[in-house]
Amino acid sequence: MGGREFRATLLFVLISLVVGAGYRSWIGPEGPTFVERLRRMEEASALQGEAAGAGPHLASSRSEVEPGPRQSNPRVGKARERTAAAVLGRLDPDRASTADWERLPGIGPSLAARIVADRDSRGAFGGPEGLLRVRGIGPKTLDRIRPFLRPAPVDSVSPSAN
């Protein structure tokens, strides 16, 4: 009893159980179910399609979509906040707080603080392209967050009208 293959199989099963228990304790007892994870992945891919211009414009009011309760896992919570920021509307670069900036993909606390400090010291950005003057925001980062930003306001008087 107990050939080499049997012992290897038993070891594999035991390791799988330990890893599974560790994963379950890591995500918490109220962690998302498999169906919930699939739903979130579908929502995220739909949002990416909309952000790329393949679907309807982003929602503009909180009444259209309400995010669910915050999860105990901080990684899941951050992802949900970023998804909520995308769904809840577009951000005005000239009025957004550091908390608003942190909800965008690729913007952490230090970059958000730099954006707000630059705006406070040098004035309004005048649109998404004005963010390029902030250290840490290049063309790639701007392209990533552009779908979540309001475009530059259009003046009511055009140059040709003068």
C-alpha positions in Angstrom: 0.0 0.0 0.0 1.3 3.4 -0.9 3.2 3.3 -4.1 5.1 6.3 -5.4 2.2 7.6 -7.5 -0.2 7.2 -4.6 2.0 9.3 -2.3 2.4 12.0 -5.1 -1.3 12.2 -5.6 -2.0 12.4 -1.8 0.6 15.2 -1.5 -1.0 17.1 -4.4 -4.4 16.8 -2.8 -3.1 18.0 0.5 -1.3 20.9 -1.0 -4.4 21.9 -3.0 -6.5 21.9 0.2 -4.0 24.1 2.1 -3.7 26.5 -0.8 -7.5 26.7 -1.2 -7.9 27.3 2.5 -5.3 30.0 2.4 -7.0 31.7 -0.6 -10.4 31.5 1.1 -9.0 33.2 4.3 -7.2 35.8 2.1 -10.4 36.9 0.3 -12.5 36.6 3.5 -15.6 34.7 4.2 -17.8 37.2 2.5 -15.6 37.3 -0.6 -17.1 37.4 -4.1 -18.6 34.2 -5.5 -17.6 32.8 -8.9 -20.7 34.2 -10.5 -20.1 37.6 -8.9 -16.5 37.6 -10.3 -17.8 36.7 -13.8 -20.4 39.6 -13.6 -17.6 42.0 -12.6 -15.4 40.9 -15.4 -18.2 41.4 -17.9 -18.9 44.9 -16.6 -15.3 45.8 -16.7 -14.9 44.6 -20.3 -18.1 46.5 -21.3 -16.7 49.7 -19.7 -13.4 49.3 -21.6 -15.4 49.0 -24.8 -17.4 52.1 -24.0 -14.2 54.0 -23.0 -12.7 53.1 -26.3 -15.7 54.5 -28.1 -17.3 51.2 -29.1 -20.4 51.7 -27.0 -22.7 54.4 -25.5 -21.2 57.3 -23.6 -20.4 57.0 -19.9 -23.3 57.4 -17.5 -23.6 61.0 -16.2 -25.6 60.5 -13.0 -25.5 58.4 -9.9 -29.1 57.3 -10.3 -28.2 55.2 -13.4 -25.8 52.8 -11.7 -25.2 52.4 -8.0 -22.0 50.5 -6.9 -22.5 47.7 -4.4 -21.1 47.6 -0.9 -17.3 47.8 -0.5 -15.6 44.4 -0.2 -13.3 43.6 2.7 -10.4 42.8 0.3 -8.7 46.1 -0.5 -7.8 45.0 -4.0 -11.4 44.3 -4.9 -12.4 47.6 -3.3 -10.0 49.6 -5.4 -11.1 47.9 -8.6 -14.8 48.6 -7.7 -14.0 52.3 -7.0 -12.3 52.7 -10.3 -15.2 51.0 -12.1 -17.6 53.2 -10.2 -15.7 56.3 -11.2 -16.0 55.2 -14.9 -19.7 54.6 -14.6 -20.7 57.6 -12.5 -19.6 60.3 -14.9 -16.7 62.3 -16.3 -14.2 64.1 -14.1 -13.6 67.9 -14.6 -9.8 68.3 -14.4 -10.1 71.9 -13.1 -12.3 70.9 -10.2 -11.5 67.3 -9.2 -10.2 66.5 -5.7 -7.3 64.1 -4.9 -9.9 61.5 -4.0 -11.5 61.9 -7.4 -8.2 61.6 -9.2 -7.3 58.4 -7.3 -10.3 56.6 -8.7 -8.9 56.8 -12.2 -6.8 53.9 -13.5 -3.0 54.5 -13.2 -3.4 57.5 -10.8 -2.2 56.9 -7.3 -2.2 59.1 -4.2 1.1 60.9 -5.0 0.2 61.6 -8.6 -3.2 62.8 -7.6 -1.6 65.2 -5.1 0.8 66.5 -7.8 -2.1 67.1 -10.1 -4.0 69.1 -7.5 -0.9 71.0 -6.4 0.0 71.9 -10.0 -3.6 73.2 -10.6 -3.5 75.2 -7.4 -0.1 76.8 -8.2 -0.3 77.3 -12.0 -4.0 77.6 -12.6 -6.6 75.6 -14.5 -5.7 73.0 -17.0 -8.2 74.1 -19.6 -8.9 70.5 -20.7 -7.3 67.1 -20.6 -4.2 68.1 -22.7 -3.3 70.6 -19.9 -2.5 67.6 -17.7 0.6 66.9 -19.7 2.4 69.7 -17.8 2.2 67.6 -14.6 5.3 65.4 -13.9 4.2 61.8 -14.1 1.5 62.3 -16.8 2.7 61.5 -20.3 0.8 60.7 -23.5 0.1 57.1 -22.5 -1.3 58.0 -19.1 -3.4 60.7 -20.6 -4.8 58.3 -23.2 -5.6 55.9 -20.5 -7.6 58.4 -18.4 -9.0 60.5 -21.2 -12.3 58.6 -21.4 -13.0 59.5 -17.8 -12.3 63.2 -18.2 -14.6 66.0 -19.5 -13.4 67.6 -22.7 -12.2 71.2 -22.8 -15.1 73.7 -22.7 -16.0 75.1 -26.0 -16.3 78.9 -26.1 -19.6 80.3 -27.1 -17.9 82.8 -29.5 -15.9 81.3 -32.3 -12.9 83.1 -33.8 -14.6 83.4 -37.2 -17.5 85.3 -35.7 -15.3 88.3 -34.9 
